[in-house]
Amino acid sequence: MTTNSWLRRLGGRPLELELLITASLLLVAGLGAIILGTGDGVRWMDLAIAGAFVGLFVSLSIALALRGWGEDPILLPLAAFLAGIGMIMTRRLEPDLAARYGDLYGSIALKQVIWVFAGAAVLGAVSFVPWPLRWLRHYRYSWLLLGLVLVALTVFFGVERNGARLWLDLGPFQLQPVEVLKILLVIYLATYLDERRDLIGRASYRVGMFQLPPLPYLLPLGAMWGLTIGLIIVQKDLGAALLFFVIFLAMIYLITGHAWYVGAGLAAFAVGAAALYPVFGHIRVRVDAWSDPWADPTGGGFQMVQALYALASGGWAGVGLGQGDPTSVPESHTDFMFTSIGEELGLIGALGVLLCYALFALRGCQIALRAQSGFQQLLAAGLTTAIVAQALIITAGTTNLIPLTGITLPFISYGGSSTLVNFAMVGILLRISALHKPPQLQ
């Protein structure tokens, strides 16, 4: 390939590069606002992290341009921008968390930086290592079995926090297997539904005014789904159960086109959740805090009351980075990161974050529509739903629209497993969106 060809390729993704530069400038501006707002001095570590962030994501963009496969130019800047917001907010929360929780949380900002950089490395590996996408399809049972085994191990050997047993202690870090299961379950569902697309989408039975697909083709899927949900219920992590159920319903709707499947599924989930209400004490606490947080404002409702006060104090434009008191809300760096954004950046900043997820949903749907096979179409739709639905569920929980579920805000909230898996999903979406990839890698 000639030098002119390389130069043409290098300039082939100007929109992506411009958006990444914009995201980088916003990161630097946010860091400066925090330093001015809190009165902290400029730290060499902050400058090094900002420089590494810009260099890493711009390098990924240049590598994509030089390869010339024609991947979607919006996804990478969106992921970088949201991850940058998360780094800014954890940097903002770091001093207060250090004072409140000791040295363990004092390095939380640095830990999140490490996870973001590691996530970008995972994205690069998924995007550039020459592995065929059909591997995901051929080994679907192995992937799903791996995820279920990890979740089962967590049930027996996991670390319990806040009434839920979700983490495996691996020494230097803790793994949250449910995050890994999220992507593996999407792969399994995409394969199963694509192979039985015509049968599942064709109505064979009539029950009253409703037409049902052939039951023998739904029973194995229902059994595997029930096993997955059962493990999660044993872990007492109904937030993940709700997320998985939404992914399942979205992919079923894509196959069948019947909206009533979605309505019936959500109704069934509501009935199941109501049945579990008297069984799990931590679920009762969250439902009671959602229905009337002011009934116990210093006990079970304290977290939600503080969150609502924080959002109210933010107003339209926010109190400014470094000017609020976001750590007055317990777990502000994980479950309630959206509340921290609403307090310091206001309704405008919070809506801006939601618009980023809306744009991610739009680009993901466009990738699914342009996919080169039915499997890739379902895979792209499932991965997009996994990220966007998770964002909507936790946002609704922290604003008291639904009971709090305890999942993370994708790319923004502190969490290693979540960050790595989300970047891996973006990498797969980039692979699916490529217009000119070699046939052997499709």
Beta strands, then each sheet from edge to edge (+ up, - down):
strand 1: 159-161
strand 2: 164-169
strand 3: 174-175
strand 4: 205-207
strand 5: 210-212
sheet 1: 1+ 2- 3+
sheet 2: 4+ 5-
end
